[in-house]
Amino acid sequence: MTDMLHWRAAGVSLVLDCSGPLLPRVLHWGADLGDGSAGELAGLAAAATPQQVTNDIDTVVPVSLLPEQSAGWLGTPGLTGHRDGAAFSTAFAVVGREEDAGRLVVAARDDVAGLALRIELEMTESGLVRQRATLTNDHALSAFTLDGLMATLPVPAQATELLDFTGRHLRERIPQRQPFTLGTRLRENRRGRTGADASIVLAAGTPGFGFATGEVWGIHVAWSGNHRTLAERTAAGVALLGGGELLLAGEMRLAPGETYRGPWLYGSYGRGLDRLSERFHRHLRARPQHPRSPRPVIVNTWEAVYFNHDLAKLTELADVAARVGAERFVLDDGWFRHRRDDHAGLGDWYVDETIWPKGLHPLVDHVRGLGMQFGLWCEPEMINTDSDLARAHPGWIMSTGGRMPPEARHQQVLDLGHREAYDYLLERLDALLREYDIAYLKWDHNRDLIEAGHSPGGEAGVHVQTRQLYRLLDDLRARHPGVEIESCSSGGSRVDLGVLERTDRVWASDCNDALERQHIQRWTGTLLPPELIGAHVGPTVSHTTGRVHTLDFRAGTALFGHFGIEWDLTEVGEDERERLAAWVRLYKQLRGLLHGGTVVRADHPDPALWVHGVVAEDRSEAVYALVAMATGVASPPGRVRLPGLDPDAVYHVTPLAPGDRPQGPTRHSLGWWAGGVALTGRMLAVAGVQAPVQFPERLVLIRAERVEVGD
């Protein structure tokens, strides 16, 4: 068994130094180094060894996957905790190692601290690196209070710029950049869920890195509860990215023999953000549970009827939905007992007999008779104090004891740490799925967890709540493997690879405003491929912003996700219904490409004009959107580059109906628009084509199809 490991996949190299008793150290994570002999890898280790400098400790400081102060590291330690004030600093020694192709498992111990550590490290076929750590309290007599367990990955000195994301409800995943200077850039999320303001991906790169330019390294914490990410650079020339679960005070007190396992920390490297994203996308698509059937066109009832559930209205809506080509009809909030608005009913997961005297059967049967699947909204983790469940079991509400947390959306949090509460939810959801032909659950979670204690003692309970959510999803999956589940949380507040191990898509935002959605979907795509991102055509006047947008702009935006409709189609005229049906037909025609191809985003100099698209895996075709986000600096806007195609192949580039109608202040049509143009992939990527003039908040589609020899 060699002490130097070199893993290679999809253009990425990871070199590990496993020599000696110390935890493994990363010598290189980044661009492929090519074949390297054992001697060359030893030389790489020697070349990476720094000099000792004045006023420092007398040995070289190794920085492992879990940095330790006992080795001389004075940055943020990988493990923080104590045993009644002692054992606050660990010195793990490796006692065992298992290796397989692209996988390493290291066992280590600190006998003085009474702790055992297990580190798992993997490289996937897409070139992603992921690791997680498991800590066991091996002390025979006393508990160990774990405050944090954080995995890290180093980045080189050239990575001097940081990119991560913030946001809020209705405006999730907004990018922010800053210099990667000396010190610690720490992001902590204490919302009890991933959060609309979560960093999602924390990236470090060379100055000015873009979608196709520069080198960039990024991490993601695959956890749906409290978490933290950090970027740290020291005066000794070390720079690293790290992350893990954020544990609340006293939340993880390990009794003798007890174990804590941290979440996966994913790391992706790329030349440009598109390559970084592509690794995440390829990894997700390679999972056995990844949805592979064509993503059905959804009609969701929320912005059509809200809480006003009426069988006649809903069956009429289903009729129109089927006529425009919908394939799945989802009944949103308002179907269960006492739920006439958002003040009452959460927790009472029984069909409301006053609104649905025959249950949901008439609607479900009607929807199924139209050839559509039926879906249902639920919010299992929440409870209204005005509910039969809260009146019967007030002790099932999360609190610190002695007082109730402030309400949000008139609701509290159901404590899944109570076995009876967990069993109640599992029984109710299982009963609904058994009684009705339900193909899809929209699983919502509409508030942050504030003072989320486990009653009656009030101990911090976010970790247990998150684990119990995962268990509940797993148990439902086992009983109903054919049911798809969407992760919705006030829109896009639970978007992470932890919940996506158990769900089939995320609801990117409660905002269906197409202009906002261009931002939200663009950056959600840093982590997720289009088929996992719910994207709906909303009403002409946006429910959340009041903006007015054309149908083509709304539909063309939703096209680049898992397409759906959230609009009262019964109030829409026939001309607009037919126009919507044309977009639905296009989505069905393209979804194999959109949900299996490579996402590309062009680095266009004018921020008013965005260019993004999807290129087929074999590069035989591509579809691009040219989006006028605002009034441009130049008019006409000039040429746009179309990235991702085979540079040596010839492509016929044409506008794509129904997104082929540019609207703008022009006197003459664009020369190449009517008949298209034939250019090589290299020409399209380097020189590009003239973009049409458009009014702001409009888009057009372009299709590129490879011309076969002899055509």
N, C-alpha and C positions, 0 to 999 in steps of 0.2 A: 504494500500500500504506500503510494507516494505521498510526500508531504506537500507537494505543489500540485494543485489541481487547476486545469485549464478547461473551461467549458466554452463551447462555441455553438451559436444557433442564430440563424437569420441575420447574419452580419454583426453580431454582438459577441464580445469576449468577456468572460469573468475569470479572473485569476485569483486563487486563494492560497494563502500561506497557512498550512495546517501544522507546521513544525512545532515541536516542543509542547509543553503542557498548557500553553495559553490558548484561549479561544481563537478561532480562525480570524485572519486578517485579510481584507481585500486589497490586493496589489493593483488590480486594474479592473474597472467596470466601464465599458464603452465600446468603441469601434473594434471590429474584429482584428486581432493581431496576427492572424494566419497561423499556420502550423508552427509550433514551438517545441524544440527538444527540451529534455530535462535540464540540460546545461544552460540553455537560453532562458528558461524560466527561473533557474537559480540566479542567473545574471540579472534578470529583471528585478528580483528581490534585492540583490546587492545594489543595483542602480537606484532603487527607491529608498535606501536607508539614508536618513538625514544625518548631518553632522551634529555633534553635541555643541551647545553654545553656552556662553557664560550665564551664571546665575540660574541654572536649571538643574534638574536631578542628574545623577551621574550615569544614567543609562538611557538608551534610546527608548522613547515612549511608544509602545505599540498601541494602535487603535483598532480594537476588534469589532466584530459585529455587534457586540454588547459592551460598549466602552466602560472601563472600570478605573476608579481612582487608585486602586492598589497597584496598577501598572504605571501610574504617573499621570493619567489623564485628568486634567483639571477643567474640562468642559462638562456638559450635562452628562451625568452617568446614565448608563443603560438601565440599571436597576436601582430603584430607591425604595427604602423600607427600613425596618428595624425590628429587633426583638426586645421589647421593653427598654428601648434606648440604645441597646448594643447591636452588634452585627449590622451597623449602618453602611459599611463598606465591604464589598465582597472581593474574593480572590479565587475565582474558579479555576480549577485544573481539569483538563480533559482526561476522562477515564475510559472513553470508548468512542469509536467512530465507525459509521457504516456509510459505504459509498455505493451508488448505483449510477447509471447513466443520467447525468444532469441532476442528481439528488445527493445531498449530504445530510446525515443526521449525526450530531455531536452530543455526547453525554459528558457532563462535567459536574464537579462537586466542589463545594467549599465546606470542609469538615468542621472548621472552626465556627462558621456561621450556621452550620446544620442545614444547608440548602443543597438541592440537586437541580441541575439545569439541563434542559434538552433544547437544542437549536436545530430546526429543520430549515434547509436552504435548497431551493430548486431553481432550475432554469427551464422554461417551457420552450416548446418548438418555435414559438413566435419571438423568442429572444427576451421575454420578460424574466425578471429575477424576482423571486418572492421568498420571504422568510418569516418564521414565527418562533417564539420562545415559550417554553413551558417550565414553570418553576414549581418545585415540590418542597414542602417543609419536612425535612428529614429528622428534625429534632424530636426526641422521644417525649419531651415533657412540656415544652412551651410553644405558644403560638408565635407566628411571624406576621407582622403587619406589613403588607405590600402596598407601597404608595404608587409605584409605577414600574412598568416593564416596557422599554422602548428599543425597538430594533433600528439599526442605522445602516446606511450605505454611503461610502465616500464619493466625492466628486472632485475633479481635478481643479487646479488653480485657474484654468481658463474660464470656468463657470462663475462669472462675476455679476450675473443679473438673475433676479428671481421673478417668477411669475406664479401667482396663485389666484384664487377666486374668492369673491365675497358675494353678497346679495341680500335679498329680503323677499318676503312674500310678494309674489307677482313680478319679481325681477331677480330671478335666481342666476347664479354663476356668471358674475360680472368680473372680468379679468382686471388684475392690478399688477403693475410691475414696479420694481425698485432695485437699487444696487444691492448686491450680495456683499456687504461690508463685514468687517470684523465684529464679532459679537453673535448674539443669538436672536434670530427672528422666530418667535414662538407664536403659534396659533392654537388656542384652546377652545374647544366646543363643549359647553356645559348645558346644552339644551335637552339632553336625554334622547335625542334623535340626531341624525346626520346633520340637519340644519340647512336652511336656505342660504346661509352665509358660510357654509363649509368650504374649506380650501379645495376639496375634491382631488385635485392634483397639485402638488407643490413641485414646481420645476425650477431648475437652475441651469443656465446656459451661457453660451458665449454672447458678448454684447450684441443686442439687436436681433437675436435669433427670431426667426419667423416660422411660417408653416413649412417652408422648403429650404430654409437657410439656417446656417449655424448648427452647433451641436447643443443638445439639450438632454438633461437627465431629470426624471420626474418620479415621484413616489405617490402612492395612494394607500390609505389605511382602510382595509376591508372590514368595517365595523359600523353598526347602525346606532350605537349609543354615543356617550361622551367619548371624545378622542382628542388627541393633540398631534400636531406636526411641527417640526422645527427645521430650520436651516441654520447651521452654526459654522462659523469660521474663526479660527484662532490665530494668534500672532505667530504660532509655530508652523503655519502653513498648511494646517489641516482644515478641510472643508467637508462637511457631511450633511446629509439629509436623514431625518429620522421621524418615526411616528409610532403611535400605539394607542391603546385605550387610556382615557383619563379616568382614574379612579378617585371617587370622592372620599372624604375623610373617613377612615375606618371601614371602608366598603369591602376591602379584601383582607380579612384577618384569617390567615391560614392556620388551622389547628394542626397538630402533629399528624403527618401523613397526607394532608390535603394538598391539592394541586390547583394551580391557576394556569390556564393556557391563553396566551395573548392572541390577537387577531393577526391575519396575514398582513404583512407590509409588502406591497408590490413596488417594483422598480422597473422603469422603462427608459431606454436610451434611444435616441434617434438623431439623424441629421435633419433637423427641422421637426416642428411639432406634429406634422402629419405622420412621420415615421414613428414617433413616440406613440401617437394614438393608434396607429395601425397594429402595433404589437398588442395593445389592450384588446382591440377588436378581434384580432385573429385568435387570441387566447379564449375570449368569450365564445366565439363561434365554434371552437374546437371542443367545448364542454359537451358531455353526453346529454345533459338536460337542456341545452340551448334550443329554443323554439325553431323548428325546421319546416313546419308547414307554412304555406303562404300566410302572411300576417293579414287577417281579415279586416275589411273596412268596418269600422265601428260607428254606430250612432249612439251617443250618450244623451240621456234625457235632461241633464241638469240645466243647461242654459235654454232649454226649450220649455220646461214646465216648472222647474224648481220644486217646491214642496206641494204643488197643486196636482196631486195624483187623481186622475179621473180615467176610468177604463176606456170610455169612448174617445177621449182625446189621445190617449196613448196608443190605442189600436189604429187610429187615423195616422198618427205619427209613424207607426211601424209600417203602415201601408206605403206611405210616401218614401220612407227610408228604403224599403225593398225596391221601389221603382227606380230610385237613383243608383242602386247597386250595392247597398249596404249588406253586410254579411253577419254582423253581430249587433244586437240591440241590448243596450245596458240601461237598466232601471236604476237611477241614482237615488240619493237620500230622500226619505219621506215615506217609505213603504211599511215601516214597522210601528208598533203600538205607540200612541200618544205623540207621534212625530208630525206636528203640523208646522213647526218652525224649528229653529235650532236651540230652543230653550229646554226641551224635554225629550225623553224617550230613549236616549242612548243607553244601551244595556238591556233593553227589553226586546230581544231579538226574536219576536213573534210577529207574523204578518198581522197588520191592524185589521181587525174584523169589521170595524165601522166603515173603512174605506174599501176593503177587499172582502166582502162577505163570503165569497167562494174561494178565498185565498188568492194566490197569484196565478192559479191554473188558467183562468180565461186569457190573461195576457200572455203567459208562457206558451200556451197552446196556439194562440194566434200568431205569435212571433215564429214559433217553430213551423207552423203551417205555411208561412211565407218563405221558408227555406233559410231563415236566419238562426244563428245561435242566440241564446239568451244569457245575459250577464246581470249581476246584481251588485249594488254598492253595499259596503258594510264598514263599520269603524269599531272593531272588536275591543281595542285597548282602551276605549274611552267610555265615560259614564256621565250622564246628567244627574245632578242631585235630585231633580224632578223626574224620577223614574221609579218603577216598581222595584228594580234591582237595588237601587241605592237605599230605598226605604227598608227593604228586607235585610240588606247587608251593608250598613254604613261602614263597617270595619274593613271592607274590601277596597276602599278608596285610599290611594297613596297619600301619605302625609307624614310629618315628622312627629306626630303625637301631640295632642293638646290643642292643635289649631289646624285649620284647613288651609291649603295653599290658595292663592288667588285663582279665581276661575279664568279661563280663556275660552272664548266662544261658548260661554255658559256651561262649560264642562270640566270635569276632573278626570283623573287617570285611574283606571281599574288596575289593582295590584295583582299582577299575574304570579307574584311570589306566593300568594295564597293558593294552595292546591285546589280548594273548592271553587275559587273564582276561575282558575284555569280549566277545571273539569266542566264548569258551567258553559264556558265559551266553546270548548271543543264539542260538547253535546249539542249546543244550539246550532253551530255552523254545520256540523255533521248532519243534523236533522234536516236543515234546509236543503243541503246538497242531495240528500236522499229523497226528499219529497218532490223536489222540482228538478227539471232538466236544465241545470245551470252549468254552462260551459266556462264561466269566467267570473271571478270575484274582483271588483275594484276595492282594494283594501286601503282604507283611509286612516289618517292619524293627524288630527287637526290642532294639536297644541304642543308646545314645549312642556317638558317635565320640570316643574318648579317645586322645590322641596319634596322631591320624589322619595319619600321614606316608606319603609315597610312597616305597616301597623301590626301590633299596637305599640311596639317599642320605638319606632321612628328611625331605625337604622337606614343608612343610605341604600337605595334599592335599584339604581339605574342598571347596574351590571346584571342583576338577576332578571330584571324586567326585559332586557334585551335578549338574554339567553332564553327566557321563556317564550318570547315572541318567535325566535328561531325554532324552538321546539314545537310550538303550536302550528307553525307553517309546515314543519316536517311531518307532524302527525296527520294533518289534513291531507297533505300530499300522499302519504301512505294509504289513506282510506279512499282518496279520490284522485288517482294519478292523472286522470284526463282533464282535470279542471285547471285552467290557467289563472294566474293571480297577478294583478298589477300592484306595484308599490306606489301608493299615493300618500302624501303627507303634507297637507295644506298645499297641494301641488307638488313641487319638487324638493321637499325637505327631507326625503329619505332616499337619496340616490347614492348607492355605494355597492361595492362588490360583495359585501356580506349579505345584504338582503337579496341581492340578485342571484345568490346561490339557490334561493328558494322561490323566486318570483320570475315572471316572464317578460315584464317590461316595467318602466317607471312612467309616471305622469310627470312630465318635465316642469309644468307650472300650471297654476290655476288661471293664468293669464293666456287667453287665446288671441290677443291682439297680435297680428302678424308681424308688425314691426318689432315688438318686444320679443316675439318668438324667434325671429331671425337671430337675435343676440343669444337667447337662452339655448336654442338648439345648436348653434355654432359651437358654443363652449361646452355644453353637455357632451358633445361629440368628441371632446378631448379624451374622455374615458369610455364612452359607450358607442356602439355602432347604431345606425339609424333604426334598425328593427326593434331595438329595446327602448326607443324614445317615443312615447305617445305624443302625437301631434294632430290637433283637430282644427277643422274649419269652423270658426265661430260666426256669430251674427255679423251683419254689415256694420252695425254700431257695436263696438267692443263693450262687453259687460263691465270690464275692469278699468278701462281707460277713457271710454267715450269717443275714441278715434273711429273714423269712417274709412273703410278700406274696400277696394274692389274685390270681387269674388276671385279673380285670377291671382291677385296678390295673396289672399288668404289661402287659397287652395294650393298655389305653387309653393308656399311656405310649408304647409302640412305634408306635401308630397315627400319631403326628404326626412320622413320619420315613419312611425307606424300610424298610417293615415286614418283619421276619423272625422266625424261631424258632430258638432254640439250646437244645434241651431234648430229653431222651431220651423221645420220644413213645411208644416201645414200652412204657414203664413207667407210662403215664398211663391212667386209667380212661376208659371210654366217655363218661360224663357230661361229664368235663372236656375230652375231645377234641371233643365236639360244641359245647361252649361256646367253645373255641378256634376251631373252624370258623366259628362265628357272627361272631367278631371278624375272621377272615380275609375273610368275605363283606362285612362292613362296610367293611374297608379297600379291597377291590376296587371297591365301590360309590362310595367317596369319593375315591379316589386322584386322579381328575381335578381335583377341587376342592383337595385337600390339596397337590398338586404343581403347581398353576397359579395358586392364589389368593394373597392378601396375608396375610402372617402378622401377627397382632395380639396384643399382650400388655397386659393391663390394669394400671393403677397402683392396685392395691387396698391400702388402708391396713393391713390385718392381714397380716403376712408369713406367717402360717400358712395362708392361703387364696390360691392362685394361680389366675388366670383367663387362659387363652390360647386362641387359635383361629386359624382361617383363613377369610377372606372371599373369595367368588368375585370374579373380576376385574370382572364386571358388577354386583356387589353384589346378585345375585338370591338368594343363600343364603350361609349360614355355618355352621360347626360350632365349638363352644367346649367346652373342658374346664374343669371346676371341680374343682380339685385341693386336697384337704386335706393339706398338707405336714406339719402338726403339729397339736397341740391348739390351738384358737383362743382368742383373748382373750375373745370373746363367744360365747354360745350361746343362741339360734340366731345364725348368723353375720351376719345382715342382708342387705342388698341388694348385688348385684354388677352392675357396669356391663358392657355388651357393646359394645365399640367396633367401628368400621369400616364400619357399615352406611349405606345411603342415609338421611339424616336425614328426608326427606320421604316415604319409602315406609313402608307398613305391613307388618309381619312377623308370621307365626305362629310362636311360639316353643314348642317342645315338647322333652321329654326324648328322647334318641336311644338306642334299643336296639342292642346289649346293654349299653350304658353308662347304663342308666336305673334302676338299683337302688341308691339311696342307702342306706347302712348307718350307723346312728348311734343314740345314746341318745335316742329321741324317743317321745312318747306319741300323737301324731297325725300324719297325713300332711300334706305341704305343699299348701296350697290350690290353686295353679295347676298343680301337677305332673301331675295325671291328664289334664286336657283341654287343657293348654297355654293360651297367652294371646296376644292380638293387640295389638301396640304399634308405634308408629312407631320408625324407627331413631334418631331424636333422643331419644325417651323411653328407649329401651334404653341409649343411650350416656350420658345425663345422669342418669336416675333409676334405671334398672336393674330387676332382678327379685330376689326373695328367693331366696337360695341354700339348698339343703337342708342339714340337719345331717348331718355325716358323721364317722365315726371317723377318726382320723389315718391317713395313707397309704392313702387311698381317693380315687376320682374318679368323677364322672359326666359325661355328655356332654349338651350342649344343641344343638339344631338350630334355626336361624332361616331361614324360607323366606318370600320376598316374596309378599304377597297381591296378585294381579292385580286390576285394576278389574273388578267384576262377580262376583268370587268370593264 
